[in-house]
């Protein structure tokens, strides 16, 4: 992508969870050159954590996400959205 983007990060966990603010920079840096040209294109970032055995609601669950949740192991879900259209680019 070459336009401004929004990054949404959710850490699903069963074990100890890192601070959500400590997850943002390494993930945004890892996406550089793969999803977008430079992390300076990130205009908005949100991050949160959720226990896998907790109560939460997710709309439009993809088969991949459902499998990850069913496995019950820690994982990170990263969604990159075009800031111009807010189109989900999962």
DSSP file (Angstrom, degrees, kcal/mol; ACC not computed):
  #  RESIDUE AA STRUCTURE BP1 BP2  ACC     N-H-->O    O-->H-N    N-H-->O    O-->H-N    TCO  KAPPA ALPHA  PHI   PSI    X-CA   Y-CA   Z-CA
    1    1 A X              0   0    0      0, 0.0    36,-1.4     0, 0.0    40,-0.1   0.000 360.0 360.0 360.0 148.6    0.0    0.0    0.0
    2    2 A X        +     0   0    0     34,-0.2     2,-0.2    35,-0.1    34,-0.1   0.375 360.0  76.4-121.0   1.1    1.1    3.5   -0.7
    3    3 A X  S    S-     0   0    0      1,-0.1    34,-0.1    34,-0.0     2,-0.1  -0.488  95.5 -69.6-105.5 177.3   -1.6    5.5    1.1
    4    4 A X        -     0   0    0     -2,-0.2    79,-2.4    38,-0.1    80,-0.6  -0.429  57.4-167.8 -67.1 141.4   -2.3    6.3    4.7
    5    5 A X  E     -aB  42  82A   0     36,-2.4    38,-2.8    77,-0.3    39,-1.0  -0.829  20.9-136.9-129.3 165.9   -3.4    3.2    6.7
    6    6 A X  E     -aB  44  81A   0     75,-2.8    75,-3.2    -2,-0.3     2,-0.5  -0.983  18.7-153.4-121.2 135.7   -4.9    2.3   10.1
    7    7 A X  E     -aB  45  80A   0     37,-2.6    39,-2.4    -2,-0.4     2,-0.5  -0.942   7.4-169.5-115.6 129.5   -3.5   -0.7   12.0
    8    8 A X  E     -aB  46  79A   0     71,-3.0    71,-2.9    -2,-0.5     2,-0.4  -0.977   7.8-172.5-120.6 122.5   -5.7   -2.7   14.5
    9    9 A X  E     -aB  47  78A   0     37,-2.8    39,-1.7    -2,-0.5     2,-0.4  -0.950   7.4-179.0-120.1 129.6   -3.9   -5.2   16.7
   10   10 A X  E     -aB  48  77A   0     67,-2.7    67,-3.2    -2,-0.4     2,-0.7  -0.993  12.1-157.1-128.1 126.5   -5.5   -7.7   19.0
   11   11 A X  E     -aB  49  76A   0     37,-2.4    39,-2.6    -2,-0.4     2,-0.5  -0.905   7.7-163.6-102.6 113.7   -3.5  -10.0   21.2
   12   12 A X  E     +aB  50  75A   0     63,-2.7    63,-2.4    -2,-0.7     2,-0.3  -0.847  22.7 171.9 -95.4 129.8   -5.5  -13.1   22.2
   13   13 A X  E     +a   51   0A   0     37,-1.7    39,-2.5    -2,-0.5    40,-0.4  -0.958  42.6 179.2-144.3 155.9   -3.9  -14.9   25.1
   14   14 A X  S    S+     0   0    0     -2,-0.3    -1,-0.1    37,-0.2     3,-0.1   0.487  83.7  49.2-119.7 -25.6   -4.1  -17.7   27.7
   15   15 A X  S    S-     0   0    0      1,-0.3     2,-0.1     0, 0.0    -2,-0.0   0.002 114.8 -38.3 -96.5-155.5   -0.8  -17.1   29.3
   16   16 A X        -     0   0    0      1,-0.1     2,-0.4    -2,-0.0    -1,-0.3  -0.430  62.7-139.0 -68.9 145.3    0.8  -13.9   30.6
   17   17 A X        -     0   0    0     -2,-0.1     3,-0.1    -3,-0.1     2,-0.1  -0.879   6.0-131.1-110.4 136.9    0.1  -10.9   28.4
   18   18 A X        -     0   0    0     -2,-0.4     2,-0.2     1,-0.1    -7,-0.1  -0.353  44.7 -82.4 -72.7 164.5    2.6   -8.2   27.4
   19   19 A X    >   -     0   0    0      1,-0.1     3,-1.1    -2,-0.1     4,-0.5  -0.489  38.7-130.1 -63.3 136.1    1.6   -4.6   27.7
   20   20 A X  T >> S+     0   0    0      1,-0.3     3,-1.2     2,-0.2     4,-0.8   0.841 105.8  58.7 -62.4 -33.0   -0.4   -3.7   24.7
   21   21 A X  H 3> S+     0   0    0      1,-0.2     4,-0.5     2,-0.2    -1,-0.3   0.770  99.6  58.8 -68.7 -22.7    1.7   -0.5   24.0
   22   22 A X  H <4 S+     0   0    0     -3,-1.1     4,-0.4     1,-0.2    -1,-0.2   0.611 101.2  56.7 -79.5 -11.4    4.8   -2.7   23.8
   23   23 A X  H <> S+     0   0    0     -3,-1.2     4,-1.5    -4,-0.5     5,-0.2   0.751  91.2  72.3 -87.0 -26.0    3.3   -4.7   20.9
   24   24 A X  H  X S+     0   0    0     -4,-0.8     4,-2.7    -3,-0.2     5,-0.2   0.941  93.7  45.3 -62.8 -57.7    2.6   -1.8   18.5
   25   25 A X  H  X S+     0   0    0     -4,-0.5     4,-2.7     1,-0.2     5,-0.2   0.907 112.3  49.0 -60.5 -47.7    6.1   -0.7   17.3
   26   26 A X  H  > S+     0   0    0     -4,-0.4     4,-1.9     1,-0.2    -1,-0.2   0.893 114.7  46.6 -60.5 -36.7    7.5   -4.2   16.5
   27   27 A X  H  X S+     0   0    0     -4,-1.5     4,-1.5     2,-0.2    -2,-0.2   0.940 113.2  47.5 -69.6 -46.5    4.4   -5.2   14.6
   28   28 A X  H  X S+     0   0    0     -4,-2.7     4,-0.7     1,-0.2     3,-0.2   0.900 112.8  49.8 -61.6 -39.6    4.3   -1.9   12.6
   29   29 A X  H >< S+     0   0    0     -4,-2.7     3,-0.8    -5,-0.2    -1,-0.2   0.884 107.8  54.0 -64.5 -38.4    8.0   -2.2   11.8
   30   30 A X  H 3< S+     0   0    0     -4,-1.9    -1,-0.2     1,-0.2    -2,-0.2   0.788 104.8  54.5 -67.7 -27.6    7.5   -5.8   10.6
   31   31 A X  H >X>S+     0   0    0     -4,-1.5     4,-2.8    -3,-0.2     3,-2.0   0.652  82.3 111.6 -79.7 -15.6    4.8   -4.8    8.2
   32   32 A X  B <<5S+d   36   0B   0     -3,-0.8     5,-0.2    -4,-0.7     6,-0.1  -0.393  88.2  10.1 -63.4 128.6    7.1   -2.2    6.6
   33   33 A X  T 345S+     0   0    0      3,-3.6    -1,-0.3    -2,-0.1     4,-0.2   0.321 128.3  61.4  84.5  -8.7    7.9   -3.3    3.0
   34   34 A X  T <45S+     0   0    0     -3,-2.0    -2,-0.2     2,-0.4    -3,-0.1   0.754 122.6   7.3-111.2 -51.3    5.3   -6.1    3.1
   35   35 A X  T  <5S+     0   0    0     -4,-2.8     2,-0.3     1,-0.3    -3,-0.2   0.795 137.5  11.3-102.5 -40.4    2.0   -4.3    3.6
   36   36 A X  B   <S-d   32   0B   0     -5,-1.3    -3,-3.6     1,-0.1    -2,-0.4  -0.916  72.9-117.3-135.7 163.2    3.0   -0.7    3.3
   37   37 A X  S    S+     0   0    0    -36,-1.4     2,-0.3    -2,-0.3   -35,-0.1   0.910  93.6   0.9 -68.5 -43.6    6.1    1.1    2.1
   38   38 A X    >   -     0   0    0     -6,-0.1     3,-2.1    -5,-0.1    -1,-0.2  -0.997  64.3-122.5-148.5 146.9    6.9    2.8    5.4
   39   39 A X  G >  S+     0   0    0     -2,-0.3     3,-1.3     1,-0.3   -10,-0.1   0.580 103.6  80.1 -70.5  -5.9    5.4    2.9    8.9
   40   40 A X  G 3  S+     0   0    0      1,-0.2    -1,-0.3   -36,-0.0   -36,-0.0   0.658  81.0  69.1 -69.2 -13.7    5.1    6.7    8.6
   41   41 A X  G <  S+     0   0    0     -3,-2.1   -36,-2.4   -37,-0.1     2,-0.8   0.602  73.3 103.8 -76.6 -12.5    2.0    5.9    6.5
   42   42 A X  E <   +a    5   0A   0     -3,-1.3   -36,-0.2   -38,-0.2     3,-0.1  -0.621  41.3 170.3 -76.8 111.6    0.3    4.6    9.7
   43   43 A X  E     +     0   0A   0    -38,-2.8     2,-0.3    -2,-0.8   -37,-0.2   0.642  66.4  20.7 -94.7 -18.1   -2.1    7.4   10.7
   44   44 A X  E     -a    6   0A   0    -39,-1.0   -37,-2.6     2,-0.0     2,-0.4  -0.983  61.1-176.1-153.8 137.4   -4.0    5.5   13.4
   45   45 A X  E     -a    7   0A   0     -2,-0.3     2,-0.4   -39,-0.2   -37,-0.2  -1.000   0.4-177.2-135.2 137.4   -3.2    2.5   15.5
   46   46 A X  E     -a    8   0A   0    -39,-2.4   -37,-2.8    -2,-0.4     2,-0.3  -0.994   6.5-179.5-130.2 144.0   -5.4    0.7   18.0
   47   47 A X  E     +a    9   0A   0     -2,-0.4     2,-0.3   -39,-0.2   -37,-0.2  -0.990   6.8 159.8-140.7 149.5   -4.3   -2.2   20.2
   48   48 A X  E     -a   10   0A   0    -39,-1.7   -37,-2.4    -2,-0.3     2,-0.3  -0.968  25.2-134.4-156.8 167.8   -6.0   -4.4   22.8
   49   49 A X  E     -a   11   0A   0     -2,-0.3     2,-0.3   -39,-0.2   -37,-0.2  -0.958  16.5-174.9-129.7 151.6   -5.7   -7.7   24.5
   50   50 A X  E     -a   12   0A   0    -39,-2.6   -37,-1.7    -2,-0.3     2,-0.2  -0.972  27.8-120.1-148.9 128.2   -8.3  -10.3   25.2
   51   51 A X  E >   -a   13   0A   0     -2,-0.3     3,-1.7   -39,-0.2   -37,-0.2  -0.480  20.7-135.8 -66.5 135.5   -8.2  -13.6   27.1
   52   52 A X  T 3  S+     0   0    0    -39,-2.5    -1,-0.2     1,-0.3   -38,-0.1   0.849 108.0  47.0 -61.3 -34.4   -9.1  -16.5   24.8
   53   53 A X  T 3  S+     0   0    0    -40,-0.4    -1,-0.3    19,-0.1    -2,-0.1   0.351  99.6  96.7 -89.9   7.7  -11.2  -17.9   27.6
   54   54 A X  S <  S-     0   0    0     -3,-1.7     2,-0.5     1,-0.1    -4,-0.0  -0.176  85.3 -93.1 -84.8-177.5  -12.8  -14.5   28.2
   55   55 A X        +     0   0    0     -2,-0.0     2,-0.3     2,-0.0    -4,-0.1  -0.884  58.9 142.0-101.5 125.1  -16.1  -13.2   27.0
   56   56 A X        -     0   0    0     -2,-0.5     2,-0.4    -4,-0.1    -6,-0.0  -0.976  39.9-131.1-155.2 163.4  -15.9  -11.1   23.8
   57   57 A X        -     0   0    0     -2,-0.3     2,-0.4     2,-0.0    -2,-0.0  -0.983  18.8-178.0-124.4 129.1  -17.9  -10.5   20.6
   58   58 A X        -     0   0    0     -2,-0.4     3,-0.5     3,-0.0     2,-0.3  -0.991  16.5-145.4-127.6 123.6  -16.4  -10.6   17.1
   59   59 A X  S    S+     0   0    0     -2,-0.4    -2,-0.0     1,-0.2     0, 0.0  -0.650  78.1   9.4 -87.0 143.5  -18.5   -9.9   14.1
   60   60 A X  S    S-     0   0    0     -2,-0.3    -1,-0.2     1,-0.2     2,-0.2   0.925  81.3-157.9  60.3  50.5  -17.9  -11.7   10.8
   61   61 A X        -     0   0    0     -3,-0.5    -1,-0.2     1,-0.1     2,-0.1  -0.419   8.5-136.5 -65.9 125.4  -15.4  -14.2   12.1
   62   62 A X     >  -     0   0    0     -2,-0.2     4,-2.4     1,-0.1     5,-0.2  -0.432  21.6-113.0 -75.0 156.8  -13.2  -15.6    9.4
   63   63 A X  H  > S+     0   0    0      1,-0.2     4,-2.1     2,-0.2     5,-0.2   0.878 118.1  54.6 -57.5 -37.1  -12.5  -19.4    9.3
   64   64 A X  H  > S+     0   0    0      2,-0.2     4,-2.1     1,-0.2    -1,-0.2   0.911 109.1  46.2 -64.2 -42.9   -8.9  -18.7   10.1
   65   65 A X  H  > S+     0   0    0      2,-0.2     4,-2.6     1,-0.2     5,-0.2   0.903 110.5  53.4 -66.9 -40.8   -9.7  -16.7   13.2
   66   66 A X  H  X S+     0   0    0     -4,-2.4     4,-2.2     1,-0.2    -2,-0.2   0.901 109.3  49.2 -60.5 -41.2  -12.3  -19.3   14.4
   67   67 A X  H  X S+     0   0    0     -4,-2.1     4,-1.8     2,-0.2    -1,-0.2   0.927 110.9  49.8 -63.7 -45.5   -9.6  -22.0   14.2
   68   68 A X  H  X>S+     0   0    0     -4,-2.1     4,-1.0     1,-0.2     5,-0.6   0.920 112.1  47.4 -60.5 -44.6   -7.1  -19.9   16.1
   69   69 A X  H ><5S+     0   0    0     -4,-2.6     3,-0.6     1,-0.2    -1,-0.2   0.903 110.2  52.8 -63.8 -40.6   -9.6  -19.2   18.9
   70   70 A X  H 3<5S+     0   0    0     -4,-2.2    -1,-0.2     1,-0.2    -2,-0.2   0.826 101.6  60.1 -65.7 -31.7  -10.6  -22.9   19.1
   71   71 A X  H 3<5S-     0   0    0     -4,-1.8    -1,-0.2    -5,-0.1    -2,-0.2   0.799  95.8-145.2 -67.5 -27.7   -6.9  -23.9   19.5
   72   72 A X  T <<5 +     0   0    0     -4,-1.0     2,-0.3    -3,-0.6    -3,-0.1   0.659  52.2 128.3  74.2  15.9   -6.7  -21.8   22.6
   73   73 A X      < -     0   0    0     -5,-0.6    -1,-0.3     1,-0.1    -2,-0.1  -0.764  68.5 -89.0-104.4 153.2   -3.1  -20.8   22.1
   74   74 A X        +     0   0    0     -2,-0.3     2,-0.3    -3,-0.1   -61,-0.2  -0.244  57.5 155.9 -56.4 140.2   -1.8  -17.2   22.2
   75   75 A X  E     -B   12   0A   0    -63,-2.4   -63,-2.7    -3,-0.0     2,-0.4  -0.979  35.9-125.8-160.0 163.8   -1.8  -15.3   18.9
   76   76 A X  E     -B   11   0A   0     -2,-0.3     2,-0.5   -65,-0.2   -65,-0.2  -0.949  13.9-156.5-116.3 133.1   -1.9  -11.8   17.5
   77   77 A X  E     -B   10   0A   0    -67,-3.2   -67,-2.7    -2,-0.4     2,-0.5  -0.949  12.7-171.9-108.0 125.7   -4.5  -10.6   15.0
   78   78 A X  E     -B    9   0A   0     -2,-0.5     2,-0.4   -69,-0.2   -69,-0.2  -0.975   3.9-173.4-121.6 125.9   -3.4   -7.7   12.8
   79   79 A X  E     -B    8   0A   0    -71,-2.9   -71,-3.0    -2,-0.5     2,-0.5  -0.972   6.8-160.9-118.3 132.3   -5.8   -5.8   10.5
   80   80 A X  E     -B    7   0A   0     -2,-0.4     9,-1.8   -73,-0.2     2,-0.4  -0.961  12.2-171.2-113.7 124.7   -4.6   -3.1    8.2
   81   81 A X  E     -BC   6  88A   0    -75,-3.2   -75,-2.8    -2,-0.5     2,-0.4  -0.906  29.6-113.4-116.6 141.0   -7.2   -0.8    6.9
   82   82 A X  E  >  -B    5   0A   0      5,-1.4     4,-3.3    -2,-0.4     5,-0.3  -0.597  22.7-146.4 -67.6 125.4   -7.0    1.8    4.2
   83   83 A X  T  4 S+     0   0    0    -79,-2.4   -78,-0.2    -2,-0.4    -1,-0.2   0.807  96.0  54.3 -66.7 -27.6   -7.4    5.1    6.0
   84   84 A X  T  4 S+     0   0    0    -80,-0.6    -1,-0.2     1,-0.1   -79,-0.1   0.888 130.1  11.3 -73.5 -39.4   -9.2    6.6    2.9
   85   85 A X  T  4 S-     0   0    0      2,-0.1    -2,-0.2    -3,-0.1    -1,-0.1   0.547  86.9-133.1-116.4 -11.2  -11.8    3.9    2.6
   86   86 A X     <  +     0   0    0     -4,-3.3     2,-0.4     1,-0.2    -3,-0.1   0.800  46.5 165.9  55.4  30.6  -11.5    1.9    5.8
   87   87 A X        -     0   0    0     -5,-0.3    -5,-1.4     1,-0.1     2,-0.4  -0.633  41.4-117.3 -76.1 131.2  -11.6   -1.2    3.7
   88   88 A X  B     -C   81   0A   0     -2,-0.4    -7,-0.2    -7,-0.2    -1,-0.1  -0.572  30.3-176.4 -74.3 123.1  -10.5   -4.2    5.6
   89   89 A X              0   0    0     -9,-1.8    -9,-0.1    -2,-0.4    -1,-0.1  -0.310 360.0 360.0-113.7  46.9   -7.3   -5.6    4.1
   90   90 A X              0   0    0    -11,-0.1    -1,-0.1     0, 0.0   -12,-0.1   0.499 360.0 360.0 -53.1 360.0   -6.9   -8.7    6.3
